[in-house]
Amino acid sequence: MTTDPSDAAQALDIALRAARLAGQQLLARFEGPHEGLTAKSTSTDLVSDADREADETILGMIRAERPGDAILSEESGEAEQGTTGLRWLVDPLDGTTNYLWGYPQWAVSIACHDDAGGLMGVVHDPLRGETFSAVRGGPAHLDGQVLTLEPSDDLGQALIGSGFGYDALRRRRQATRLMGVIPHVRDMRRGGSAALDMAWVACGRLDAYFEFGVNAWDVAAGAVIVTAAGGTVQDLPTGPEGAPGTLAARPGLAAPLRAVVGAAAAGID
């Protein structure tokens, strides 16, 4: 089923307004007392009332304006199954640990998919006042600026982002893989927000990003934005970490980085 362009435009408008409103709410709580703090998958995988409030705001706007769409949210799970063929993927606060510790690297991520995949994506950074957005087919934008990635195949000069999961064994294996990648690149960065990492690939602050064990809501919006900026987004097969991965890169870097990331798995026990 082909998505009507008006649906894509409406989804983008809703996502932009919802992300900015949720961002205002998160800013109001940032560096304040943490309320309703609980653990999810592990004792280090946390959620707070700030996450929940932002989630309720975003889902409330989607339900009010697109009542037939499916919704998958990190905090609410599969909220609605949907009847329209569109499915929202929402991470109301990507980088919760950063947020709770006052570390300024977190974002609101909202994407919408149709039968063909990523239709629209928005990543909003409330602290910097930056909003990355795109509809499938491009262009990608950082606020009013069009994002266009220049190609490069020089992996040795590339600045690469990555991240770690919450499970201790997976984190150890991810760190081992990174040790195999570092000698082949300029340097590595670990920001703690997959959504921002991918948005920063789209605007050239990172040359590429890869991570194993991310969830769909972590990278769905960023994938649309990177692709619309001319970059490449690929799935990585399940490795010793026990989960598949995601790779995003400027044009020309995906193949050499994928080969190095794959070879680095040999050192993982």
C-alpha positions as a Markdown table, in Angstrom:
| # | Residue | x | y | z |
|---|---|---|---|---|
| 1 | Met | 0.0 | 0.0 | 0.0 |
| 2 | Thr | 1.4 | 3.4 | -1.0 |
| 3 | Thr | 1.3 | 6.0 | 1.7 |
| 4 | Asp | -0.5 | 9.2 | 0.7 |
| 5 | Pro | 2.0 | 12.2 | 0.9 |
| 6 | Ser | -0.5 | 14.1 | 3.0 |
| 7 | Asp | -0.3 | 11.3 | 5.6 |
| 8 | Ala | 3.5 | 11.6 | 5.7 |
| 9 | Ala | 3.3 | 15.4 | 6.0 |
| 10 | Gln | 0.7 | 15.1 | 8.8 |
| 11 | Ala | 2.9 | 12.5 | 10.7 |
| 12 | Leu | 5.9 | 14.8 | 10.5 |
| 13 | Asp | 3.9 | 17.8 | 11.8 |
| 14 | Ile | 2.5 | 15.7 | 14.7 |
| 15 | Ala | 6.0 | 14.4 | 15.5 |
| 16 | Leu | 7.6 | 17.8 | 15.5 |
| 17 | Arg | 5.0 | 19.3 | 17.8 |
| 18 | Ala | 4.9 | 16.2 | 20.1 |
| 19 | Ala | 8.7 | 16.0 | 20.4 |
| 20 | Arg | 9.1 | 19.7 | 21.2 |
| 21 | Leu | 6.3 | 19.6 | 23.8 |
| 22 | Ala | 7.7 | 16.5 | 25.4 |
| 23 | Gly | 11.2 | 18.1 | 25.3 |
| 24 | Gln | 9.9 | 21.1 | 27.3 |
| 25 | Gln | 8.5 | 18.8 | 29.9 |
| 26 | Leu | 11.8 | 16.9 | 30.2 |
| 27 | Leu | 13.8 | 20.1 | 30.5 |
| 28 | Ala | 11.5 | 21.2 | 33.3 |
| 29 | Arg | 12.5 | 18.0 | 35.3 |
| 30 | Phe | 16.1 | 17.9 | 34.2 |
| 31 | Glu | 18.6 | 18.0 | 37.1 |
| 32 | Gly | 15.7 | 18.0 | 39.5 |
| 33 | Pro | 14.7 | 15.3 | 42.0 |
| 34 | His | 14.0 | 11.9 | 40.3 |
| 35 | Glu | 10.5 | 10.7 | 40.9 |
| 36 | Gly | 9.0 | 7.3 | 40.3 |
| 37 | Leu | 12.4 | 5.7 | 39.6 |
| 38 | Thr | 12.3 | 2.0 | 38.8 |
| 39 | Ala | 14.4 | -0.6 | 36.9 |
| 40 | Lys | 13.4 | -2.5 | 33.8 |
| 41 | Ser | 15.6 | -5.2 | 32.1 |
| 42 | Thr | 18.4 | -4.9 | 34.6 |
| 43 | Ser | 19.2 | -2.9 | 37.7 |
| 44 | Thr | 21.0 | -0.3 | 35.5 |
| 45 | Asp | 18.2 | 0.0 | 33.0 |
| 46 | Leu | 16.2 | 2.8 | 34.6 |
| 47 | Val | 12.9 | 4.6 | 33.9 |
| 48 | Ser | 11.4 | 7.6 | 35.8 |
| 49 | Asp | 8.2 | 9.7 | 35.9 |
| 50 | Ala | 9.9 | 12.0 | 33.4 |
| 51 | Asp | 10.0 | 9.2 | 30.8 |
| 52 | Arg | 6.4 | 8.3 | 31.5 |
| 53 | Glu | 5.1 | 11.9 | 31.3 |
| 54 | Ala | 6.9 | 12.5 | 28.0 |
| 55 | Asp | 5.5 | 9.2 | 26.7 |
| 56 | Glu | 1.9 | 10.1 | 27.7 |
| 57 | Thr | 2.2 | 13.5 | 26.0 |
| 58 | Ile | 3.5 | 12.0 | 22.7 |
| 59 | Leu | 1.0 | 9.1 | 22.6 |
| 60 | Gly | -1.8 | 11.4 | 23.5 |
| 61 | Met | -1.2 | 13.6 | 20.5 |
| 62 | Ile | -0.8 | 10.7 | 18.1 |
| 63 | Arg | -4.0 | 9.1 | 19.4 |
| 64 | Ala | -6.0 | 12.4 | 19.1 |
| 65 | Glu | -4.9 | 13.2 | 15.6 |
| 66 | Arg | -4.2 | 9.7 | 14.1 |
| 67 | Pro | -6.5 | 7.4 | 16.0 |
| 68 | Gly | -6.2 | 4.5 | 13.6 |
| 69 | Asp | -2.4 | 4.2 | 13.6 |
| 70 | Ala | -0.5 | 1.5 | 15.5 |
| 71 | Ile | 2.0 | 2.6 | 18.2 |
| 72 | Leu | 5.0 | 1.0 | 19.6 |
| 73 | Ser | 6.6 | 2.9 | 22.5 |
| 74 | Glu | 9.5 | 2.0 | 24.7 |
| 75 | Glu | 7.6 | 2.8 | 27.9 |
| 76 | Ser | 4.1 | 1.6 | 26.9 |
| 77 | Gly | 4.9 | -1.4 | 24.6 |
| 78 | Glu | 2.5 | -2.1 | 21.7 |
| 79 | Ala | -0.1 | 0.4 | 22.7 |
| 80 | Glu | -2.4 | 0.0 | 19.7 |
| 81 | Gln | -2.5 | -2.4 | 16.8 |
| 82 | Gly | -3.8 | 0.0 | 14.2 |
| 83 | Thr | -5.9 | -0.2 | 11.1 |
| 84 | Thr | -4.3 | 2.4 | 8.7 |
| 85 | Gly | -1.0 | 0.7 | 7.8 |
| 86 | Leu | 1.0 | 3.3 | 9.7 |
| 87 | Arg | 3.0 | 2.4 | 12.9 |
| 88 | Trp | 4.7 | 4.9 | 15.2 |
| 89 | Leu | 7.9 | 4.0 | 17.1 |
| 90 | Val | 8.4 | 6.3 | 20.1 |
| 91 | Asp | 11.3 | 6.7 | 22.5 |
| 92 | Pro | 10.2 | 9.6 | 24.7 |
| 93 | Leu | 13.6 | 9.8 | 26.4 |
| 94 | Asp | 16.5 | 8.2 | 24.7 |
| 95 | Gly | 19.5 | 8.4 | 27.0 |
| 96 | Thr | 17.6 | 8.0 | 30.4 |
| 97 | Thr | 20.8 | 7.3 | 32.3 |
| 98 | Asn | 22.4 | 10.4 | 30.9 |
| 99 | Tyr | 19.3 | 12.4 | 31.8 |
| 100 | Leu | 19.2 | 11.1 | 35.4 |
| 101 | Trp | 22.9 | 11.8 | 36.0 |
| 102 | Gly | 22.7 | 15.3 | 34.5 |
| 103 | Tyr | 24.8 | 14.3 | 31.5 |
| 104 | Pro | 23.7 | 16.5 | 28.6 |
| 105 | Gln | 23.2 | 13.9 | 25.9 |
| 106 | Trp | 19.6 | 12.7 | 25.6 |
| 107 | Ala | 16.8 | 13.2 | 23.1 |
| 108 | Val | 13.2 | 12.6 | 22.1 |
| 109 | Ser | 12.9 | 10.2 | 19.2 |
| 110 | Ile | 9.7 | 9.7 | 17.1 |
| 111 | Ala | 9.4 | 7.7 | 13.9 |
| 112 | Cys | 6.5 | 6.5 | 11.7 |
| 113 | His | 6.7 | 3.4 | 9.4 |
| 114 | Asp | 4.5 | 2.1 | 6.7 |
| 115 | Asp | 4.7 | -1.2 | 4.7 |
| 116 | Ala | 7.8 | 0.0 | 2.9 |
| 117 | Gly | 9.7 | 0.9 | 6.2 |
| 118 | Gly | 10.7 | 4.2 | 7.6 |
| 119 | Leu | 8.4 | 7.0 | 6.4 |
| 120 | Met | 9.3 | 9.8 | 8.8 |
| 121 | Gly | 11.7 | 10.5 | 11.6 |
| 122 | Val | 12.2 | 13.3 | 14.2 |
| 123 | Val | 15.0 | 13.5 | 16.8 |
| 124 | His | 14.7 | 16.4 | 19.1 |
| 125 | Asp | 17.6 | 17.6 | 21.4 |
| 126 | Pro | 15.9 | 19.9 | 24.0 |
| 127 | Leu | 19.2 | 21.0 | 25.6 |
| 128 | Arg | 20.7 | 22.3 | 22.4 |
| 129 | Gly | 17.4 | 23.3 | 20.9 |
| 130 | Glu | 18.1 | 21.2 | 17.8 |
| 131 | Thr | 15.5 | 19.2 | 15.9 |
| 132 | Phe | 16.5 | 16.7 | 13.2 |
| 133 | Ser | 13.8 | 15.6 | 10.8 |
| 134 | Ala | 13.1 | 13.9 | 7.5 |
| 135 | Val | 10.4 | 12.3 | 5.4 |
| 136 | Arg | 11.4 | 9.3 | 3.2 |
| 137 | Gly | 12.9 | 10.5 | 0.0 |
| 138 | Gly | 14.5 | 13.6 | 1.7 |
| 139 | Pro | 15.8 | 16.0 | 2.3 |
| 140 | Ala | 16.9 | 15.7 | 5.9 |
| 141 | His | 16.9 | 18.9 | 8.0 |
| 142 | Leu | 18.5 | 20.2 | 11.1 |
| 143 | Asp | 16.0 | 22.9 | 11.9 |
| 144 | Gly | 16.0 | 24.9 | 8.7 |
| 145 | Gln | 19.3 | 23.6 | 7.3 |
| 146 | Val | 19.3 | 20.9 | 4.7 |
| 147 | Leu | 21.7 | 18.0 | 5.6 |
| 148 | Thr | 23.7 | 16.5 | 2.7 |
| 149 | Leu | 26.5 | 14.1 | 3.5 |
| 150 | Glu | 29.8 | 14.1 | 1.6 |
| 151 | Pro | 31.2 | 10.7 | 0.7 |
| 152 | Ser | 34.4 | 9.3 | 2.1 |
| 153 | Asp | 35.9 | 5.8 | 2.2 |
| 154 | Asp | 38.8 | 6.7 | 4.5 |
| 155 | Leu | 38.0 | 4.7 | 7.5 |
| 156 | Gly | 41.3 | 5.6 | 9.2 |
| 157 | Gln | 40.2 | 9.2 | 9.4 |
| 158 | Ala | 36.6 | 8.5 | 10.5 |
| 159 | Leu | 35.2 | 9.4 | 13.9 |
| 160 | Ile | 32.9 | 6.5 | 14.9 |
| 161 | Gly | 30.1 | 6.4 | 17.5 |
| 162 | Ser | 28.9 | 3.3 | 19.4 |
| 163 | Gly | 27.3 | 2.2 | 22.6 |
| 164 | Phe | 26.8 | -0.5 | 25.2 |
| 165 | Gly | 23.8 | -2.5 | 26.5 |
| 166 | Tyr | 22.7 | -3.0 | 30.1 |
| 167 | Asp | 23.5 | -6.7 | 30.5 |
| 168 | Ala | 27.0 | -7.2 | 32.0 |
| 169 | Leu | 28.1 | -10.0 | 29.7 |
| 170 | Arg | 26.8 | -8.2 | 26.6 |
| 171 | Arg | 28.7 | -5.0 | 27.7 |
| 172 | Arg | 31.9 | -7.0 | 28.1 |
| 173 | Arg | 31.6 | -8.5 | 24.6 |
| 174 | Gln | 30.7 | -5.1 | 23.1 |
| 175 | Ala | 33.8 | -3.6 | 24.7 |
| 176 | Thr | 35.9 | -6.4 | 23.3 |
| 177 | Arg | 34.6 | -5.7 | 19.8 |
| 178 | Leu | 35.3 | -2.0 | 20.1 |
| 179 | Met | 38.9 | -2.8 | 21.0 |
| 180 | Gly | 39.2 | -4.6 | 17.6 |
| 181 | Val | 37.7 | -1.6 | 15.8 |
| 182 | Ile | 39.6 | 1.3 | 17.4 |
| 183 | Pro | 43.0 | 0.6 | 15.6 |
| 184 | His | 41.3 | 1.0 | 12.3 |
| 185 | Val | 39.6 | 4.4 | 12.8 |
| 186 | Arg | 40.5 | 7.9 | 13.9 |
| 187 | Asp | 38.7 | 7.5 | 17.3 |
| 188 | Met | 35.6 | 6.3 | 19.0 |
| 189 | Arg | 32.8 | 8.2 | 20.9 |
| 190 | Arg | 30.2 | 6.8 | 23.3 |
| 191 | Gly | 27.5 | 9.3 | 23.8 |
| 192 | Gly | 24.8 | 7.2 | 25.4 |
| 193 | Ser | 21.9 | 8.1 | 23.1 |
| 194 | Ala | 21.5 | 6.0 | 19.9 |
| 195 | Ala | 19.0 | 8.5 | 18.5 |
| 196 | Leu | 21.5 | 11.4 | 18.8 |
| 197 | Asp | 24.4 | 9.3 | 17.5 |
| 198 | Met | 22.5 | 8.6 | 14.3 |
| 199 | Ala | 21.3 | 12.2 | 14.0 |
| 200 | Trp | 24.9 | 13.3 | 14.4 |
| 201 | Val | 25.9 | 11.0 | 11.6 |
| 202 | Ala | 23.3 | 12.7 | 9.4 |
| 203 | Cys | 24.8 | 16.1 | 10.1 |
| 204 | Gly | 28.5 | 15.0 | 9.9 |
| 205 | Arg | 29.4 | 15.3 | 13.6 |
| 206 | Leu | 30.1 | 11.6 | 13.5 |
| 207 | Asp | 31.2 | 9.8 | 10.3 |
| 208 | Ala | 29.5 | 6.5 | 11.3 |
| 209 | Tyr | 27.9 | 4.7 | 14.1 |
| 210 | Phe | 27.3 | 1.0 | 15.0 |
| 211 | Glu | 25.8 | -0.8 | 18.0 |
| 212 | Phe | 24.5 | -4.3 | 18.8 |
| 213 | Gly | 21.4 | -4.8 | 20.9 |
| 214 | Val | 19.6 | -1.5 | 20.2 |
| 215 | Asn | 15.8 | -1.6 | 20.0 |
| 216 | Ala | 13.6 | -0.5 | 17.1 |
| 217 | Trp | 12.5 | 2.7 | 18.8 |
| 218 | Asp | 16.1 | 3.7 | 19.5 |
| 219 | Val | 17.1 | 3.9 | 15.9 |
| 220 | Ala | 14.0 | 4.2 | 13.8 |
| 221 | Ala | 13.9 | 8.0 | 13.5 |
| 222 | Gly | 17.6 | 8.3 | 13.1 |
| 223 | Ala | 17.6 | 5.7 | 10.2 |
| 224 | Val | 15.1 | 7.8 | 8.2 |
| 225 | Ile | 17.2 | 11.0 | 8.8 |
| 226 | Val | 20.5 | 9.4 | 7.9 |
| 227 | Thr | 19.1 | 7.9 | 4.7 |
| 228 | Ala | 17.5 | 11.2 | 3.7 |
| 229 | Ala | 20.8 | 12.9 | 4.2 |
| 230 | Gly | 22.4 | 10.5 | 1.7 |
| 231 | Gly | 23.9 | 8.1 | 4.2 |
| 232 | Thr | 23.7 | 4.4 | 4.5 |
| 233 | Val | 21.8 | 2.4 | 7.2 |
| 234 | Gln | 22.3 | -1.4 | 7.5 |
| 235 | Asp | 21.3 | -4.2 | 9.8 |
| 236 | Leu | 24.2 | -6.1 | 11.3 |
| 237 | Pro | 23.8 | -9.9 | 11.9 |
| 238 | Thr | 23.6 | -11.3 | 15.4 |
| 239 | Gly | 27.1 | -11.7 | 16.8 |
| 240 | Pro | 28.6 | -13.0 | 20.1 |
| 241 | Glu | 26.8 | -10.2 | 21.9 |
| 242 | Gly | 23.6 | -12.2 | 21.3 |
| 243 | Ala | 21.7 | -9.5 | 19.4 |
| 244 | Pro | 21.6 | -8.0 | 15.9 |
| 245 | Gly | 23.0 | -4.5 | 15.3 |
| 246 | Thr | 22.6 | -1.3 | 13.4 |
| 247 | Leu | 25.2 | 0.5 | 11.3 |
| 248 | Ala | 24.8 | 4.1 | 9.9 |
| 249 | Ala | 27.5 | 5.8 | 7.9 |
| 250 | Arg | 28.2 | 8.6 | 5.5 |
| 251 | Pro | 28.5 | 7.4 | 1.8 |
| 252 | Gly | 31.5 | 5.2 | 1.2 |
| 253 | Leu | 32.1 | 4.2 | 4.8 |
| 254 | Ala | 29.5 | 1.4 | 5.4 |
| 255 | Ala | 31.4 | -1.4 | 3.6 |
| 256 | Pro | 34.9 | -0.8 | 5.2 |
| 257 | Leu | 33.4 | -0.3 | 8.7 |
| 258 | Arg | 31.2 | -3.3 | 8.3 |
| 259 | Ala | 34.2 | -5.5 | 7.4 |
| 260 | Val | 36.2 | -4.2 | 10.4 |
| 261 | Val | 33.3 | -4.6 | 12.8 |
| 262 | Gly | 32.8 | -8.2 | 11.5 |
| 263 | Ala | 36.4 | -9.1 | 11.9 |
| 264 | Ala | 36.5 | -7.7 | 15.4 |
| 265 | Ala | 34.0 | -10.4 | 16.5 |
| 266 | Ala | 36.8 | -13.0 | 16.3 |
| 267 | Gly | 38.3 | -11.6 | 19.5 |
| 268 | Ile | 35.1 | -12.1 | 21.5 |
| 269 | Asp | 34.7 | -15.1 | 23.8 |
